[in-house]
Amino acid sequence: MRHFAFLADHELSRLFHRPPQEFGRDSEPSVLAAALGATLYSPATRRTLAADIAKQAARGVTSMVLCLEDAIDDRDVEMGEHNLVAQLTEYAESGADGPLLFVRVRTAEQITDLAERLGPALSVLTGFVMPKFEPDNGARYLKALVEAGLDSGRRLLGMPVLESPSIAYLEYRQRVLTDLSALIAGYREHVLAVRIGATDFASAYALRRSRDLTAYDVHLVAGLIADIVNVFGRSDGTGFVISGPVWEYFPQGERLFKPQLRRSPFAEAEDPDEAVALRSRLISADLDGLIRELELDKANGLLGKTAIHPSHVAVIHAMSVVTHEEFSDASDILAESAAGGGVLRSAYTNKMNEVKPHRAWAEAVMRRAGAFGVAAEDVSFVDLLAATASAQAAGPVRASVAPRLRDMSHAVNVRGTSAGSGGER
């Protein structure tokens, strides 16, 4: 797999100073964690799940979660399990080499049961997502994950989801986060990334952000994200990749505030007319809020994001590419660090690079650069997103980014009528 693999070679050369690197299910966990990107959720009850996985892979999806938890009705769990096993078996037998696949379970016992029922088809799974992760059930989840891997002889990785009221409530938060940190540290080689369920956190206080606001505008949620990053995002070797919370919106609706996308990046793109039209489509699909939240995710140390709709994927991946300026700064910092440190002016002559304090940031940039590539000088996310829309609209998969941005009027039922629904709640 490789991000932006659907682009022609000449487009890759035009857009990237350094193209994204290839990765696969057997890559080092640190590589996979950086490469997760937009993790698209799909209900496990979908009868066309095997075909959906292949179709989304062709559109650039590199990680998917097949959900047996909040994305489906409680009454449909047994049917969802049966369908999941049948669809993954079909997908495995097809020989497709698609995205990193995870199953979101409800209990630790489901990990054991599904691993046994999948048999050889377990080979297409990268691991399991463990929701409502708390110290007691977390220990059971992780124990079941390790045992399933040993019994099957396959490496299985887990992604805990922090979303429970015990984490949200101030009087318990510090103790629970500390306990969870100690628990997960004991299973470090089995944990790929930590995910945040911001919607569940907000639900504990009967809150919901609108399409005009990001998670960081809801102060209670922003505080929780800050505390989770404080405990799990440290750069001293104890930290993990932490993914950004889901963006809930996709249909057009009445807007209260002005669009959050400035006009200038679009007007300055290589094809201004196409870029300005793209800006209009992004706004009409309520994706300008997603772009704003992605920028804040990055500023707060989060990497990758839960996606509940295929139209979100291209935006998340375009925003994940390392800019030429970021790469220039990171390269200079790491080179100077090897020489002993100090302070230097950036090559773009617009900031100070202080070598020792900025080294951890530079190393993180380089990990992201490996997964998503480095944009060529003067290439912005607008150019990347426009190229993605153009390539996918012209490719064999017609119902892709560009058409979806033009027509977002269809409803998506969280119970399972879309290939991308569910997600960290």
BAGU-934616 format. One line per 10 residues: their letters; for each residue x, y, z of C-alpha. Coordinates in Angstrom, 2 decimals, padded with zeros to 5 digits, always signed. Layout:
# BAGU-934616
A	X/Y/Z  ... .
END
This chain:
# BAGU-934616
MRHFAFLADH	+000.00/+000.00/+000.00  +000.96/+003.60/-000.49  -000.86/+006.86/+000.05  -001.81/+008.60/-003.21  -001.10/+005.39/-005.15  -003.93/+006.30/-007.57  -001.94/+009.27/-008.91  +000.00/+008.83/-012.15  +003.79/+008.94/-011.93  +004.01/+012.35/-013.57 .
ELSRLFHRPP	+001.51/+013.74/-011.03  +003.49/+012.28/-008.15  +006.63/+013.92/-009.51  +004.87/+017.24/-009.92  +003.22/+017.29/-006.50  +005.82/+015.67/-004.24  +009.35/+016.60/-003.25  +009.46/+013.14/-001.69  +006.66/+010.68/-002.50  +004.97/+008.57/+000.19 .
QEFGRDSEPS	+006.65/+005.29/+001.05  +005.06/+001.89/+000.69  +003.84/-000.06/+003.73  +001.91/-003.24/+004.42  +000.31/-005.27/+007.18  +003.70/-006.66/+008.19  +005.41/-003.26/+008.46  +006.73/-002.08/+011.80  +003.93/-000.81/+014.09  +005.53/+002.64/+014.22 .
VLAAALGATL	+005.24/+002.84/+010.41  +001.63/+001.62/+010.42  +000.63/+004.02/+013.20  +001.94/+006.99/+011.23  +000.29/+005.73/+008.02  -003.24/+005.11/+009.37  -004.51/+008.39/+007.98  -008.27/+008.50/+007.62  -009.58/+005.37/+009.33  -012.93/+004.78/+007.65 .
YSPATRRTLA	-015.62/+003.09/+009.73  -018.19/+000.76/+008.20  -020.94/-001.26/+009.92  -020.17/-004.97/+009.98  -023.76/-005.68/+008.94  -023.26/-004.52/+005.34  -024.00/-007.34/+002.93  -021.50/-005.96/+000.41  -018.66/-005.51/+002.90  -016.03/-007.41/+000.88 .
ADIAKQAARG	-016.78/-005.36/-002.23  -016.88/-002.16/-000.17  -013.38/-002.80/+001.16  -011.99/-003.28/-002.34  -013.82/-000.22/-003.64  -012.63/+002.04/-000.84  -009.06/+000.78/-001.26  -009.21/+001.90/-004.91  -010.26/+005.35/-003.70  -007.21/+005.72/-001.49 .
VTSMVLCLED	-008.50/+004.36/+001.82  -005.61/+002.70/+003.67  -007.29/+001.79/+006.97  -010.82/+000.66/+007.78  -012.70/-000.42/+010.89  -015.55/-002.92/+010.55  -017.78/-002.05/+013.45  -019.81/-004.42/+015.66  -020.38/-001.79/+018.33  -022.10/+001.60/+018.12 .
AIDDRDVEMG	-022.55/+001.49/+014.34  -025.09/-001.36/+014.55  -028.26/-002.07/+016.49  -027.88/-004.15/+019.64  -030.28/-006.68/+018.11  -028.03/-007.14/+015.07  -024.83/-008.25/+016.80  -025.19/-011.96/+016.04  -026.10/-011.27/+012.43  -023.22/-008.78/+012.19 .
EHNLVAQLTE	-020.72/-011.35/+013.45  -021.94/-013.94/+010.96  -021.83/-011.43/+008.11  -018.38/-010.20/+009.12  -016.90/-013.71/+009.09  -018.50/-014.50/+005.72  -017.46/-011.21/+004.11  -013.87/-011.30/+005.40  -013.56/-014.90/+004.23  -014.75/-013.85/+000.78 .
YAESGADGPL	-012.33/-010.93/+000.80  -009.41/-013.12/+001.90  -010.17/-015.69/-000.79  -010.17/-012.97/-003.45  -006.47/-012.40/-002.80  -006.94/-008.64/-002.60  -004.22/-006.65/-000.87  -006.32/-003.86/+000.50  -006.32/-001.52/+003.47  -005.33/-002.20/+007.05 .
LFVRVRTAEQ	-008.47/-003.80/+008.49  -009.62/-003.74/+012.11  -012.75/-005.07/+013.79  -014.36/-002.98/+016.50  -015.75/-005.39/+019.08  -018.01/-004.97/+022.08  -016.30/-007.36/+024.48  -012.98/-009.11/+024.94  -014.72/-012.43/+024.38  -015.61/-011.33/+020.84 .
ITDLAERLGP	-011.91/-011.06/+019.98  -011.37/-014.70/+020.96  -014.52/-015.90/+019.23  -014.00/-014.01/+015.98  -010.34/-014.99/+015.72  -011.37/-018.64/+015.95  -014.27/-018.31/+013.50  -012.24/-016.43/+010.93  -009.56/-019.10/+010.74  -007.30/-018.46/+007.72 .
ALSVLTGFVM	-009.25/-015.27/+006.90  -007.75/-013.73/+010.03  -004.74/-013.02/+007.80  -006.50/-009.98/+006.31  -006.94/-008.36/+009.74  -004.37/-006.04/+011.25  -006.14/-006.11/+014.62  -009.04/-005.00/+016.78  -010.45/-001.72/+018.06  -011.37/-001.81/+021.74 .
PKFEPDNGAR	-014.11/+000.69/+022.68  -015.03/+002.17/+026.05  -011.52/+001.25/+027.16  -011.14/+001.37/+030.95  -008.71/-000.35/+033.34  -010.88/-003.41/+034.05  -012.19/-004.22/+030.58  -008.95/-002.94/+029.04  -006.95/-005.66/+030.75  -009.37/-008.26/+029.39 .
YLKALVEAGL	-009.25/-006.77/+025.89  -005.47/-006.80/+025.78  -005.17/-010.30/+027.24  -007.61/-011.62/+024.62  -005.72/-009.79/+021.85  -002.39/-011.31/+022.83  -003.85/-014.81/+023.23  -005.61/-014.61/+019.85  -002.32/-013.66/+018.24  -000.45/-016.51/+019.91 .
DSGRRLLGMP	-003.15/-019.07/+019.09  -003.30/-018.03/+015.43  +000.41/-017.42/+014.97  -000.39/-013.98/+013.53  +000.52/-010.52/+014.75  -002.61/-008.70/+015.93  -002.52/-005.06/+017.03  -005.01/-003.23/+019.21  -006.34/+000.31/+019.22  -007.96/+001.32/+022.54 .
VLESPSIAYL	-010.65/+003.99/+022.33  -010.72/+006.44/+025.23  -014.32/+007.63/+025.46  -015.83/+006.60/+028.80  -017.45/+008.89/+031.38  -014.88/+007.76/+033.95  -012.28/+009.58/+031.85  -014.52/+012.58/+031.26  -015.43/+013.16/+034.91  -012.87/+015.38/+036.57 .
EYRQRVLTDL	-012.79/+013.55/+039.91  -011.75/+010.26/+038.26  -009.79/+011.45/+035.23  -006.24/+011.63/+036.55  -006.40/+008.26/+038.28  -008.05/+006.49/+035.32  -005.65/+007.95/+032.76  -002.69/+007.04/+034.96  -003.97/+003.48/+035.38  -004.63/+003.15/+031.65 .
SALIAGYREH	-001.16/+004.43/+030.84  +000.41/+001.79/+033.06  -001.81/-000.93/+031.61  -001.11/-000.05/+027.96  +002.62/+000.35/+028.63  +002.73/-003.31/+029.63  +001.39/-004.24/+026.19  +003.31/-001.65/+024.17  +004.28/-003.99/+021.33  +000.62/-004.94/+020.85 .
VLAVRIGATD	-000.90/-001.41/+020.85  -000.81/+000.42/+017.52  -002.44/+003.74/+018.45  -004.77/+005.35/+020.95  -008.06/+006.69/+019.64  -010.28/+009.41/+021.12  -014.08/+009.20/+021.22  -014.93/+012.88/+021.51  -018.62/+012.36/+020.73  -019.05/+010.05/+023.71 .
FASAYALRRS	-017.20/+012.53/+025.90  -019.57/+015.28/+024.82  -022.54/+012.97/+025.33  -021.67/+012.64/+029.01  -022.66/+016.32/+029.31  -025.47/+016.37/+026.72  -023.27/+018.37/+024.33  -022.82/+018.21/+020.58  -020.71/+020.49/+018.43  -022.28/+022.01/+015.35 .
RDLTAYDVHL	-020.78/+021.96/+011.85  -019.54/+025.51/+012.48  -017.43/+024.47/+015.48  -014.49/+022.13/+015.96  -013.93/+019.79/+018.89  -011.50/+022.37/+020.23  -014.26/+024.99/+020.47  -016.05/+022.76/+022.99  -013.84/+023.53/+025.96  -014.74/+020.43/+027.93 .
VAGLIADIVN	-013.73/+018.18/+025.01  -010.63/+020.25/+024.30  -009.56/+019.82/+027.92  -010.01/+016.06/+027.68  -007.95/+015.90/+024.49  -005.23/+017.94/+026.19  -005.15/+015.58/+029.19  -005.04/+012.47/+026.98  -002.15/+013.92/+024.95  -000.43/+014.87/+028.22 .
VFGRSDGTGF	-000.45/+011.24/+029.36  -000.21/+009.27/+026.09  +001.51/+011.65/+023.69  +004.84/+012.25/+025.40  +008.00/+012.34/+023.29  +010.17/+010.59/+025.88  +009.64/+007.15/+024.40  +006.52/+006.35/+026.43  +004.05/+007.95/+024.04  +001.78/+006.56/+021.34 .
VISGPVWEYF	+000.25/+007.89/+018.16  -003.09/+009.45/+019.12  -005.73/+009.81/+016.43  -008.06/+012.76/+016.02  -011.77/+012.56/+016.87  -014.42/+011.94/+014.26  -015.91/+014.78/+012.18  -019.64/+014.07/+012.25  -020.97/+016.09/+009.32  -021.39/+015.45/+005.64 .
PQGERLFKPQ	-024.73/+016.77/+004.25  -025.26/+020.39/+003.36  -027.23/+022.32/+005.92  -028.05/+025.85/+006.91  -024.93/+027.62/+008.14  -024.76/+029.97/+011.07  -021.23/+031.28/+010.49  -019.17/+032.18/+007.48  -017.09/+029.44/+005.82  -013.80/+028.73/+007.57 .
LRRSPFAEAE	-011.75/+028.34/+004.39  -009.76/+031.40/+003.32  -009.98/+032.20/-000.38  -006.29/+032.95/-000.88  -004.89/+029.34/-000.87  -007.39/+028.45/-003.59  -006.78/+031.57/-005.65  -003.02/+030.87/-005.51  -003.31/+027.25/-006.67  -001.88/+026.09/-009.99 .
DPDEAVALRS	-005.36/+026.06/-011.54  -007.23/+028.87/-009.74  -010.55/+028.30/-011.51  -010.62/+024.61/-010.60  -009.42/+025.35/-007.07  -012.08/+028.01/-006.46  -014.73/+025.56/-007.65  -013.24/+022.96/-005.29  -013.51/+025.43/-002.42  -017.22/+025.84/-003.13 .
RLISADLDGL	-017.74/+022.08/-003.13  -015.86/+021.68/+000.14  -017.99/+024.35/+001.77  -021.25/+022.92/+000.43  -020.27/+019.51/+001.84  -019.44/+021.01/+005.25  -015.80/+019.98/+004.88  -014.33/+023.38/+005.66  -014.97/+022.63/+009.33  -013.16/+019.32/+008.96 .
IRELELDKAN	-010.14/+021.10/+007.46  -010.06/+023.55/+010.35  -010.29/+020.72/+012.88  -007.49/+018.80/+011.13  -005.21/+021.80/+011.45  -005.99/+021.94/+015.17  -005.48/+018.17/+015.51  -001.98/+018.58/+014.13  -001.25/+021.55/+016.39  -002.30/+019.48/+019.41 .
GLLGKTAIHP	-000.19/+016.44/+018.56  -002.81/+014.17/+016.97  -002.15/+012.18/+013.80  -004.78/+010.56/+011.60  -008.52/+010.78/+012.14  -011.62/+008.67/+012.39  -013.76/+009.05/+009.26  -017.43/+008.16/+008.91  -017.84/+009.09/+005.25  -015.67/+008.38/+002.20 .
SHVAVIHAMS	-015.67/+012.06/+001.24  -013.61/+012.83/+004.36  -010.72/+010.58/+003.34  -009.16/+012.72/+000.60  -009.29/+015.81/+002.80  -007.64/+014.06/+005.76  -004.88/+012.63/+003.57  -004.18/+015.90/+001.75  -003.87/+017.68/+005.11  -001.51/+014.94/+006.36 .
VVTHEEFSDA	+001.15/+015.50/+003.70  +004.22/+017.24/+005.10  +004.69/+020.68/+003.60  +007.99/+021.58/+001.99  +008.51/+024.20/+004.71  +007.93/+021.69/+007.51  +010.35/+019.26/+005.87  +012.97/+021.96/+005.40  +012.77/+022.98/+009.06  +012.79/+019.37/+010.30 .
SDILAESAAG	+015.79/+018.48/+008.12  +017.78/+021.47/+009.33  +016.93/+020.78/+012.97  +017.97/+017.12/+012.79  +021.15/+017.91/+010.90  +022.12/+020.59/+013.41  +021.16/+018.30/+016.29  +023.76/+015.80/+015.15  +026.29/+018.63/+015.25  +025.48/+019.56/+018.85 .
GGVLRSAYTN	+022.48/+021.89/+018.85  +022.03/+025.63/+018.80  +019.62/+028.08/+017.19  +019.28/+028.79/+013.49  +017.08/+030.79/+011.18  +014.77/+028.69/+009.03  +015.52/+028.30/+005.33  +012.20/+030.07/+004.71  +013.56/+032.99/+006.82  +010.31/+033.29/+008.73 .
KMNEVKPHRA	+011.01/+031.60/+012.07  +013.61/+030.49/+014.59  +014.50/+026.80/+014.76  +015.82/+025.99/+018.22  +017.45/+022.63/+017.77  +017.04/+020.85/+021.11  +013.44/+021.90/+021.91  +012.29/+021.29/+018.33  +014.01/+017.94/+017.80  +011.08/+015.76/+018.90 .
WAEAVMRRAG	+008.77/+017.73/+016.60  +011.24/+017.26/+013.72  +011.37/+013.50/+014.28  +007.57/+013.33/+014.25  +007.49/+015.31/+011.00  +009.89/+012.81/+009.41  +007.70/+009.88/+010.44  +004.70/+011.57/+008.83  +006.82/+012.40/+005.77  +007.58/+008.72/+005.32 .
AFGVAAEDVS	+003.89/+007.81/+005.36  +002.37/+010.72/+003.43  +005.29/+012.21/+001.54  +006.62/+015.76/+001.31  +004.87/+018.25/-000.92  +006.90/+019.99/-003.58  +007.77/+023.61/-002.98  +004.72/+025.86/-003.50  +002.35/+022.85/-003.56  -000.42/+023.15/-000.97 .
FVDLLAATAS	-003.15/+020.84/+000.29  -005.42/+022.53/-002.26  -003.27/+021.25/-005.13  -003.15/+017.77/-003.58  -006.89/+017.67/-003.04  -007.62/+018.95/-006.55  -005.29/+016.35/-008.06  -006.98/+013.62/-006.01  -010.44/+014.67/-007.16  -009.33/+014.85/-010.79 .
AQAAGPVRAS	-007.54/+011.49/-010.75  -010.36/+009.65/-009.05  -013.08/+011.19/-011.20  -011.21/+010.04/-014.30  -010.33/+006.61/-012.91  -012.15/+003.29/-012.94  -014.01/+004.11/-009.73  -016.41/+006.83/-010.71  -018.26/+007.42/-007.42  -015.29/+009.00/-005.72 .
VAPRLRDMSH	-014.13/+012.24/-004.20  -015.12/+014.71/-006.91  -018.68/+013.41/-007.47  -019.25/+013.07/-003.74  -018.19/+016.64/-003.13  -020.57/+017.78/-005.85  -023.51/+015.77/-004.55  -023.72/+015.25/-000.82  -027.50/+015.40/-000.60  -028.06/+011.67/+000.04 .
AVNVRGTSAG	-028.65/+010.59/+003.62  -026.36/+008.16/+005.38  -027.91/+005.95/+008.03  -025.63/+005.24/+010.98  -027.26/+001.81/+011.26  -025.50/+000.63/+008.16  -026.63/+002.00/+004.78  -023.28/+003.61/+003.99  -019.84/+002.16/+003.41  -018.57/+004.68/+005.92 .
SGGER	-020.57/+005.16/+009.06  -020.13/+004.56/+012.74  -016.82/+005.51/+014.29  -015.56/+006.60/+017.65  -018.63/+008.05/+019.19 .
END
